Amino acid sequence: MVFRSIVDTMLVPIQRAGWPFVAAFALATVVLFAVAQPLGWLGLVLTAWCTYFFRDPDRMTPIREGLVVSPADGLVQMVTLAAPPPELGLDADPRLRISIFMNVFDVHVNRIPIDGAIARIAYVPGAFVNASLDKASEKNERNGLLVRTGDGRDIAVVQIAGLVARRIACWLAEGQAVRAGQRLGMIRFGSRVDVYLPEGVSPLVGPGQRSVAGETVLADLQSAEPPRQAERR
């Protein structure tokens, strides 16, 4: 049992969508070794990175009703008021938006932030500017999901492609019932995810904070707590 626990801890599951990429990197590495050994070692390092990129660990999701958990691993980059994407059918009034930036070393599997149902999915083609820029929310290729809770409140989750990212994958369908922490898709390779909260909901995270998909609580729909402040110490 101890050995199995160690193996489970060290060997993180790989998302099946990543295996074709891992296989391609591995095949290229074999070819590079045949051409020149130094290139082969470089290929081996890149194959290891590709495998690492597609890791898909399980997460311990808090399941209390009303909690909004992070849909992505990464850095909480912005917490600001912004109008939600028009394609999701929400009104244009600004909502609190929490933007999470994923670098190429973060887990890129995205997760549902709260229990509910997928009321709408909308894909919009666009540019591939740096996802850390505020204009990426409007200019970049994106895929938006509108999650409607049991009491009728709407939370928008938007997958945004970045400078390197060229593929957004969504594994859900409109009308599907979902649970907080459930895998919803992924973005390759480095990108951003925005969460738009209902009116009157305060953030429980601040810019500069690291978030863990399916675990970090971004907000509490049942709380009247004012916005939390954060500072580097």
Secondary structure, 3 states (H helix, E strand, C coil): CHHHHHHHHHCCCECHHHHHHHHHHHHHHHHHHHHCHHHHHHHHHHHHHHHHHCECCCCCCCCCCCEEECCCCEEEEEEEEECCCHHHCCCCCCEEEEEEEECCCCCCEEECCCCEEEEEEEEECCECCCCCCCCHHHHECEEEEEEECCCCCEEEEEEEECCCCCEEEECCCCCCEECCCCEEEEEECCEEEEEECCCCCCECCCCCCEECCCCCEEEECCCCCCCCCCCCC
